[in-house]
């Protein structure tokens, strides 16, 4: 897929993660999208390196959403302290 495709999917992942994460998120949409891109990059390439899935599989999308939610939670905790 390439880096550009991963970034574009990261935009979508950020929005999906924002809706799936419960509670109030004290951040703007731009930060949410950036964290979605980060989660997408980490989960996509991390999952492929670990051999969990291959490029183009649906598991990559699910992994990217989970990665983005984890980054949203970490960012929320860091922002509170």
KAPEZI-V540878 format. One record per backbone hydrogen bond with DSSP energy under -1.0 kcal/mol. NH is the residue of the N-H (numbers start at 1). CO is the residue of the C=O. If there is no record, write none. Layout:
BEGIN
nh = (NH:NH)
co = (CO:CO)
END
This chain:
BEGIN
nh = (6:7:8:9:10:11:12:13:14:15:16:17:18:19:20:21:27:32:33:34:35:36:37:38:39:40:41:42:43:44:45:46:47:48:49:50:52:57:60:62:63:64:65:66:67:68:69:70:71:72:73:74:75:76:77:78:79:80:81)
co = (2:3:4:5:6:7:8:9:10:11:12:13:14:15:16:17:25:28:29:30:31:32:33:34:35:36:37:38:39:40:41:42:43:44:45:46:47:54:57:58:59:60:61:62:63:64:65:66:67:68:69:70:71:72:73:74:75:76:77)
END
